[in-house]
Amino acid sequence: MVIMVGLNIAQSKKREKRDGRENLLGSGDETKHRSRNLKEIVSKYRKSKDPSSLAMSAKNKLVQRQEKLDKLSNQAEELEGTSEDYASMANELLKKMEKQKWWQIR
């Protein structure tokens, strides 16, 4: 009887894990590769043959990339400043606690 209960618990855990994966990723049928013909691939990835539109597209992508890099740079500077403030506070606290005895800490 104990063995049967243990098997049922193990099976239910496997089922829960599988159901959770399906909820997260969808059913296995949706993730399978679908064969496409040449026309579908060409229509999806076809680029305009006009050099000016290609140059404009590249310029737009470059501007977007620069904006993202600027945003990351600003975030990094902010994080650096915050970490320096935290480090100085930690050092002040350490100096303050070094002067106190263990029984005086409140």
C-alpha positions as CSV (number, residue, x, y, z in Angstrom):
1,M,0.0,0.0,0.0
2,V,2.8,2.4,0.9
3,I,4.6,1.6,-2.4
4,M,1.4,2.4,-4.4
5,V,1.0,5.8,-2.6
6,G,4.7,6.6,-3.3
7,L,4.2,5.8,-7.0
8,N,1.1,7.9,-7.2
9,I,2.9,10.8,-5.6
10,A,5.8,10.4,-8.0
11,Q,3.5,10.2,-11.0
12,S,1.6,13.3,-9.9
13,K,4.8,15.3,-9.5
14,K,5.8,14.3,-13.0
15,R,2.4,15.3,-14.3
16,E,2.6,18.7,-12.5
17,K,6.1,19.3,-14.0
18,R,4.9,18.4,-17.5
19,D,1.8,20.6,-17.1
20,G,3.9,23.5,-15.8
21,R,6.2,23.2,-18.8
22,E,3.3,23.0,-21.2
23,N,1.8,26.2,-19.6
24,L,5.1,28.0,-20.0
25,L,6.1,26.8,-23.4
26,G,2.8,25.7,-24.9
27,S,2.1,22.2,-26.2
28,G,4.8,20.3,-28.0
29,D,2.9,20.6,-31.3
30,E,3.5,24.3,-31.5
31,T,7.2,24.2,-31.0
32,K,7.9,21.7,-33.8
33,H,9.6,23.0,-37.0
34,R,7.4,23.6,-39.9
35,S,8.7,23.2,-43.4
36,R,8.4,26.3,-45.6
37,N,8.8,26.6,-49.3
38,L,11.2,28.9,-51.1
39,K,8.5,31.6,-51.8
40,E,7.6,31.9,-48.1
41,I,11.2,32.3,-47.1
42,V,12.1,34.8,-49.8
43,S,8.9,36.9,-49.1
44,K,9.7,37.1,-45.4
45,Y,13.4,38.0,-45.7
46,R,13.4,39.9,-49.0
47,K,15.3,43.2,-48.7
48,S,14.5,46.2,-50.8
49,K,17.0,46.6,-53.7
50,D,17.0,50.4,-53.4
51,P,20.4,51.3,-51.9
52,S,19.0,54.5,-50.3
53,S,16.3,52.5,-48.4
54,L,19.0,50.0,-47.3
55,A,21.2,52.9,-46.1
56,M,18.3,54.5,-44.3
57,S,17.4,51.3,-42.6
58,A,21.0,50.8,-41.4
59,K,21.1,54.3,-40.1
60,N,17.9,53.9,-38.2
61,K,19.2,50.7,-36.6
62,L,22.5,52.5,-35.7
63,V,20.6,55.3,-34.0
64,Q,18.5,52.8,-32.0
65,R,21.6,51.0,-31.0
66,Q,23.3,54.2,-29.9
67,E,20.2,55.1,-27.8
68,K,20.3,51.7,-26.1
69,L,24.0,52.1,-25.4
70,D,23.5,55.6,-23.9
71,K,20.7,54.3,-21.7
72,L,22.9,51.4,-20.5
73,S,25.8,53.9,-19.9
74,N,23.6,56.1,-17.8
75,Q,22.3,53.2,-15.8
76,A,25.8,52.0,-15.2
77,E,26.9,55.4,-13.9
78,E,23.9,55.6,-11.6
79,L,24.7,52.1,-10.3
80,E,28.3,53.0,-9.7
81,G,27.3,56.1,-7.7
82,T,24.8,54.1,-5.6
83,S,27.4,51.4,-4.9
84,E,30.0,54.0,-3.8
85,D,27.4,55.5,-1.4
86,Y,26.6,52.1,-0.1
87,A,30.3,51.3,0.4
88,S,31.0,54.5,2.3
89,M,28.0,53.9,4.6
90,A,29.2,50.4,5.2
91,N,32.6,51.7,6.1
92,E,31.2,54.3,8.5
93,L,29.0,51.6,10.2
94,L,32.0,49.3,10.5
95,K,34.1,52.0,12.2
96,K,31.3,52.8,14.5
97,M,30.8,49.2,15.5
98,E,34.5,48.6,16.0
99,K,34.5,51.1,18.8
100,Q,31.6,49.4,20.6
101,K,31.8,46.3,22.7
102,W,29.6,43.4,21.8
103,W,27.4,43.9,24.9
104,Q,26.8,47.6,24.0
105,I,25.3,46.8,20.5
106,R,21.6,47.6,20.4
